[in-house]
């Protein structure tokens, strides 16, 4: 696993965990920030971070990062990675991803798309919100569940595959040195 590279990147981008633990505004969390999995890179904490972060990325609120942080604390996932993965839905990627979620919601609910003669204006958006909010939220929920599941099991599989590959390489190397 490129654990060292990920740890170096996290160390550059994220403040020291001890500084975060001592921050006066975070004291209400008590000992919860002292959970080792919140800061260490291991298979379980990374896989859970992908699950939490990818699920929260599909939540259409401006508080995605706070929800991801709370989820990381609750599920003992890697906190910096959980919060960082939320940025998959950033201001540039959000419109196409959320439009895709809307289309998935329409398909899942077996509903036709709303009127094609859509005019982009503030009044049209608020008047049309009643037609699109249900398929949009259903699509976001489906995409959140699917992407978090794929992220969790994908990391589990990748990590296991990587470890197995390293073991085989070490075994072959030992056999070559014995000859």
C-alpha positions as CSV (number, residue, x, y, z in Angstrom):
1,X,0.0,0.0,0.0
2,X,1.4,3.5,-0.8
3,X,0.9,4.1,2.9
4,X,4.0,6.3,3.3
5,X,3.0,8.6,0.4
6,X,-0.5,9.0,1.7
7,X,0.8,9.7,5.2
8,X,3.3,12.3,3.8
9,X,0.5,14.0,1.9
10,X,-1.8,14.0,5.0
11,X,1.1,15.5,7.1
12,X,1.5,18.3,4.6
13,X,-2.2,19.2,4.3
14,X,-3.6,18.4,7.7
15,X,-2.5,20.0,11.0
16,X,-0.9,17.7,13.6
17,X,-3.6,15.6,15.3
18,X,-2.3,16.7,18.8
19,X,-3.0,20.3,17.8
20,X,-6.5,19.4,16.7
21,X,-7.1,17.4,19.9
22,X,-6.1,20.4,22.0
23,X,-8.1,22.9,20.0
24,X,-10.4,24.8,22.4
25,X,-13.5,24.6,20.1
26,X,-13.2,20.8,19.9
27,X,-13.0,20.1,23.6
28,X,-16.7,19.1,23.7
29,X,-15.7,15.9,21.9
30,X,-13.6,14.8,24.9
31,X,-11.7,11.6,24.4
32,X,-13.4,10.8,21.1
33,X,-10.6,12.6,19.2
34,X,-8.0,10.3,20.9
35,X,-9.3,7.2,19.0
36,X,-6.2,5.9,17.1
37,X,-8.1,4.9,14.0
38,X,-9.1,8.5,13.4
39,X,-5.5,9.3,12.6
40,X,-3.8,6.1,11.6
41,X,-3.7,4.5,8.2
42,X,-4.8,0.9,8.4
43,X,-7.1,-1.2,6.2
44,X,-10.2,-0.8,8.4
45,X,-9.8,3.0,9.0
46,X,-9.1,3.7,5.4
47,X,-12.0,1.6,4.1
48,X,-14.4,3.2,6.5
49,X,-13.1,6.6,5.6
50,X,-13.9,5.9,1.9
51,X,-17.4,4.7,2.9
52,X,-18.1,7.7,5.1
53,X,-16.5,10.3,2.8
54,X,-18.1,9.0,-0.4
55,X,-21.5,8.7,1.2
56,X,-21.3,12.2,2.6
57,X,-20.2,13.6,-0.8
58,X,-23.7,12.9,-2.1
59,X,-25.5,14.8,0.7
60,X,-26.7,18.0,-0.9
61,X,-26.0,20.4,2.0
62,X,-23.2,22.8,2.7
63,X,-22.3,20.9,5.9
64,X,-21.0,17.8,4.1
65,X,-17.6,18.1,5.8
66,X,-19.1,18.4,9.3
67,X,-21.3,15.4,8.7
68,X,-18.3,13.4,7.3
69,X,-16.3,14.3,10.4
70,X,-19.1,13.2,12.7
71,X,-19.4,10.0,10.7
72,X,-15.7,9.4,10.9
73,X,-15.7,9.8,14.7
74,X,-18.8,7.5,15.0
75,X,-17.4,4.8,12.8
76,X,-13.7,5.2,13.8
77,X,-12.7,6.0,10.3
78,X,-9.6,8.0,9.3
79,X,-10.8,11.6,9.9
80,X,-8.7,13.6,7.4
81,X,-9.5,11.2,4.6
82,X,-13.2,11.1,5.3
83,X,-13.4,14.9,5.3
84,X,-11.2,15.1,2.2
85,X,-13.2,12.7,0.1
86,X,-16.3,14.9,0.5
87,X,-14.5,17.3,-2.0
88,X,-15.3,14.9,-4.8
89,X,-18.5,17.0,-5.1
90,X,-16.9,20.5,-5.3
91,X,-18.4,23.6,-7.0
92,X,-17.1,22.4,-10.4
93,X,-18.2,18.7,-10.2
94,X,-21.4,19.2,-8.3
95,X,-23.8,20.2,-11.1
96,X,-23.1,17.2,-13.3
97,X,-22.9,14.7,-10.4
98,X,-26.2,16.0,-8.9
99,X,-27.8,16.0,-12.3
100,X,-26.8,12.4,-12.6
101,X,-28.2,11.7,-9.2
102,X,-31.5,13.3,-10.3
103,X,-31.6,11.1,-13.4
104,X,-30.9,8.0,-11.2
105,X,-33.7,9.1,-8.9
106,X,-36.1,9.5,-11.8
107,X,-35.2,6.0,-13.2
108,X,-35.5,4.4,-9.7
109,X,-38.9,6.0,-9.1
110,X,-40.0,5.2,-12.6
111,X,-40.9,8.8,-13.3
112,X,-40.6,10.8,-16.5
113,X,-38.4,13.9,-16.5
114,X,-40.0,17.2,-15.8
115,X,-40.8,19.6,-18.7
116,X,-38.0,19.9,-21.3
117,X,-38.7,23.6,-21.9
118,X,-36.8,24.5,-18.7
119,X,-35.7,28.2,-18.5
120,X,-32.9,28.8,-16.0
121,X,-34.0,31.5,-13.7
122,X,-34.4,31.9,-9.9
123,X,-38.2,31.9,-10.1
124,X,-38.3,28.8,-12.3
125,X,-35.9,26.9,-10.0
126,X,-38.0,27.6,-6.9
127,X,-41.3,26.8,-8.7
128,X,-39.9,23.6,-10.2
129,X,-38.3,22.5,-6.9
130,X,-41.5,20.7,-6.0
131,X,-41.2,18.5,-9.0
132,X,-37.6,17.5,-8.7
133,X,-36.7,17.3,-5.0
134,X,-38.0,13.7,-4.5
135,X,-36.1,12.1,-7.4
136,X,-33.1,14.2,-6.6
137,X,-32.9,13.1,-3.0
138,X,-33.6,9.5,-3.8
139,X,-30.9,9.6,-6.5
140,X,-28.4,11.2,-4.0
141,X,-29.3,8.5,-1.4
142,X,-28.8,5.7,-4.0
143,X,-25.5,7.1,-5.3
144,X,-24.3,7.6,-1.7
145,X,-25.0,4.0,-0.8
146,X,-23.6,2.6,-4.1
147,X,-20.4,4.7,-4.0
148,X,-19.7,4.2,-0.3
149,X,-20.2,0.4,-0.7
150,X,-17.9,0.3,-3.8
151,X,-15.4,2.5,-2.0
152,X,-15.4,0.3,1.2
153,X,-15.1,-3.0,-0.6
154,X,-12.8,-1.6,-3.3
155,X,-10.3,-0.5,-0.6
156,X,-10.6,-3.8,1.2
157,X,-10.0,-5.8,-2.0
158,X,-7.1,-3.5,-3.1
159,X,-5.4,-3.7,0.3
160,X,-5.7,-7.4,0.5
161,X,-4.5,-7.8,-3.1
162,X,-1.5,-5.6,-2.4
163,X,-0.6,-7.5,0.8
164,X,-0.9,-10.9,-1.0
165,X,1.3,-9.5,-3.9
166,X,4.0,-8.3,-1.5
167,X,4.0,-11.7,0.3
168,X,4.5,-13.5,-2.9
169,X,7.3,-11.2,-3.9
170,X,9.0,-11.7,-0.6
171,X,8.6,-15.5,-0.9
172,X,10.1,-15.5,-4.4
173,X,12.9,-13.3,-3.3
174,X,13.7,-15.6,-0.4
175,X,13.6,-18.6,-2.7
176,X,16.0,-16.9,-5.1
177,X,18.5,-16.0,-2.4
178,X,18.5,-19.6,-1.2
179,X,19.6,-20.9,-4.6
